[in-house]
Amino acid sequence: MRILLVEDDAALGGAVSAHLALAGHAVDRVSSRAEAATALEGHEHGMVLLDIGLPDGSGLHVLRGLRGRGDWRPVIILTARDQISDRIEGLKAGADDYLVKPFDIGELQARIAAVVRRSATRPDAEIRRGPVRLNREERRAHVDDREVILTAREWAILDRLLQRRGAVVSREQIEEAIYAFGKEVESNAVEVYVSRIRKKLGAALIETLRGVGYRVPA
């Protein structure tokens, strides 16, 4: 999943970005309200991790702006403010969860997974298609009774398709979901990863609509 991290503490932002990248996420980090507003325009971030205390004002302005224009992508607030009133204000502004600093990166990853499950239009934790069984929460795949190991990027692509099961997802939308800002996108990267997924899980799992994109049938 592609995540936007809005955090002005360079050390904390770097540590969170590195750990989430190891978990298979593409992370874009910005450090101000203005940069966050720009990043959220036209980019398909599946999650926003939002600090409140930013150098150019409260991160809640970013959150209210999203919700005000009907954008309900998941947002988790990360902040040092631990007063109940602060939490209430953040949740009233439209946050999906609230995590007080300092926090454990394992807890952050668990909360990300929980928020994604709650916000998914099809929140099935486990999906079966023929001999293939996929557990999105645990990132485990089985063909018949044999576990198949997928790389972090293969899971990212597959999860993107599973989120919109039955709908066509373009190559550009998949690239948006798996590459962070400034990362060079290989011209045939999506095709290569889809081919690898098919070899591991079977050719029938992902359909190709030439010139349009890919889909996992509903």
C-alpha positions in Angstrom: 0.0 0.0 0.0 1.1 3.5 -0.7 1.2 5.6 2.5 1.6 9.4 3.0 3.4 10.2 6.2 3.0 13.8 7.4 5.7 14.2 10.1 8.2 17.1 10.6 10.4 15.2 13.0 13.1 14.0 10.6 14.4 11.2 12.9 11.0 9.8 13.7 9.8 10.2 10.1 12.8 8.4 8.8 12.4 5.5 11.3 8.7 5.0 10.5 9.3 5.2 6.8 12.1 2.6 7.0 10.0 0.1 9.0 6.9 0.5 6.9 9.0 0.0 3.7 10.3 -3.2 5.2 6.7 -4.3 5.6 6.1 -3.8 1.9 4.6 -0.3 1.9 5.6 2.6 -0.4 6.0 5.6 1.9 6.0 9.3 0.9 7.1 11.6 3.7 6.3 15.4 3.9 6.8 17.7 6.8 4.2 20.5 6.5 0.5 21.2 5.9 1.3 22.8 2.5 3.3 19.8 1.3 0.6 17.4 2.5 -2.1 19.2 0.6 0.0 19.1 -2.6 0.8 15.4 -2.1 -2.8 14.4 -1.6 -3.9 16.0 -4.9 -3.8 13.4 -7.7 -1.9 10.7 -5.8 -3.6 7.5 -4.7 -2.3 7.1 -1.2 -4.3 4.3 0.5 -3.5 5.7 4.0 -2.4 8.9 5.7 -0.4 9.0 8.9 -0.8 12.6 10.1 1.1 14.6 12.8 -1.0 17.4 14.3 1.9 19.7 15.3 3.3 20.9 12.0 5.5 24.0 11.4 2.8 25.8 9.3 -0.2 24.9 11.5 -2.3 22.0 12.8 -2.5 18.8 10.8 -6.2 18.8 11.6 -6.6 21.4 8.8 -5.4 18.8 6.4 -7.8 16.2 7.8 -10.8 18.6 7.7 -9.9 19.5 4.2 -10.0 15.9 3.1 -13.3 15.1 4.8 -14.8 18.4 3.6 -14.4 17.4 0.0 -15.7 13.9 0.6 -12.3 12.1 0.7 -12.6 9.3 3.2 -9.3 7.5 2.7 -8.1 6.2 6.1 -6.2 8.7 8.4 -4.3 7.8 11.6 -3.2 10.7 13.7 0.3 10.5 15.2 0.9 13.1 17.9 2.5 13.8 21.2 -0.7 15.4 22.5 -2.2 12.8 24.9 -5.1 14.7 26.4 -8.5 13.2 26.0 -9.8 16.4 24.6 -7.2 16.3 21.8 -8.2 12.8 20.9 -11.8 13.7 20.8 -11.1 16.7 18.6 -9.1 14.5 16.2 -11.8 11.8 16.0 -14.5 14.4 15.5 -12.5 15.9 12.6 -12.7 12.5 10.9 -9.6 10.5 12.0 -10.0 6.7 11.9 -7.5 6.2 14.7 -5.2 8.1 17.1 -1.7 7.0 18.3 0.2 8.9 20.9 4.0 9.3 20.7 6.2 7.6 21.5 4.7 4.5 20.0 5.9 1.0 19.1 6.2 0.5 15.4 4.6 -2.9 15.8 1.5 -1.3 17.2 1.4 1.2 14.4 1.5 -1.6 11.8 -1.3 -3.4 13.6 -3.4 -0.2 13.7 -2.8 0.3 10.0 -4.0 -3.2 9.3 -7.1 -2.8 11.5 -8.1 0.6 9.9 -7.7 -0.8 6.4 -9.9 -3.8 7.3 -12.6 -1.5 8.7 -12.5 0.9 5.8 -12.4 -1.7 3.0 -15.4 -1.9 0.8 -14.9 -5.7 0.8 -13.3 -6.3 4.2 -12.9 -10.0 3.8 -9.8 -11.1 5.7 -9.7 -14.4 3.8 -10.5 -14.9 0.1 -10.8 -18.2 -1.7 -10.8 -18.7 -5.5 -10.5 -22.3 -6.6 -7.5 -23.9 -5.0 -6.1 -20.4 -4.0 -6.7 -19.2 -0.4 -5.5 -15.7 0.5 -5.4 -14.2 4.0 -4.9 -10.4 3.5 -4.5 -9.7 7.2 -1.7 -12.1 7.8 -0.3 -11.9 4.2 -0.4 -15.6 3.7 -1.2 -17.4 0.5 -2.0 -21.1 0.0 -2.6 -23.2 -3.1 -4.4 -26.3 -2.0 -2.7 -27.0 1.3 0.7 -25.6 0.2 1.8 -22.2 1.5 3.2 -20.0 -1.3 5.6 -17.1 -0.4 4.9 -13.8 -2.1 7.3 -10.9 -1.9 6.2 -7.6 -0.4 5.7 -5.9 -3.8 3.8 -8.9 -5.1 1.5 -8.7 -2.1 1.1 -4.9 -2.6 0.0 -5.4 -6.2 -2.3 -8.3 -5.3 -3.9 -6.4 -2.4 -4.5 -3.4 -4.7 -6.4 -5.7 -7.1 -8.3 -7.4 -4.2 -9.4 -4.1 -2.8 -11.3 -3.5 -6.0 -12.3 -7.1 -6.8 -14.3 -7.3 -10.0 -13.2 -3.8 -11.2 -10.4 -3.1 -13.6 -7.3 -1.5 -12.2 -5.0 0.3 -14.7 -1.2 -0.2 -14.7 -0.8 3.4 -13.8 -3.0 3.0 -10.7 -1.0 0.0 -9.6 2.2 1.9 -10.1 0.8 4.7 -8.0 0.0 2.3 -5.2 3.5 0.7 -5.0 6.0 3.4 -5.9 6.9 6.3 -3.5 7.8 9.8 -4.7 11.0 10.0 -6.8 11.3 6.3 -7.3 12.1 5.2 -10.9 9.4 3.1 -12.4 10.6 0.4 -14.7 8.5 0.4 -17.9 7.4 -3.3 -17.5 7.5 -3.7 -13.8 3.8 -4.3 -13.3 3.7 -6.9 -16.0 6.7 -8.7 -14.5 5.2 -8.8 -11.0 1.8 -9.9 -12.3 3.5 -12.7 -14.2 5.3 -13.8 -11.1 2.1 -13.8 -9.1 0.4 -16.0 -11.8 3.2 -18.5 -11.7 2.9 -18.8 -8.0 -0.9 -18.8 -7.6 -2.2 -19.8 -11.0 -2.9 -17.9 -14.3 -6.7 -17.7 -13.6 -6.4 -15.5 -10.5 -5.6 -12.2 -12.4 -7.2 -11.3 -15.7 -5.6 -9.0 -18.2 -7.7 -6.6 -20.3 -5.3 -5.5 -22.9 -4.8 -1.8 -23.1 -7.0 -1.3 -20.0 -5.5 -3.0 -17.0 -5.9 -6.0 -14.7 -8.6 -7.4 -12.4 -9.3 -10.2 -10.0 -12.8 -11.4 -10.8 -15.5 -10.9 -8.2 
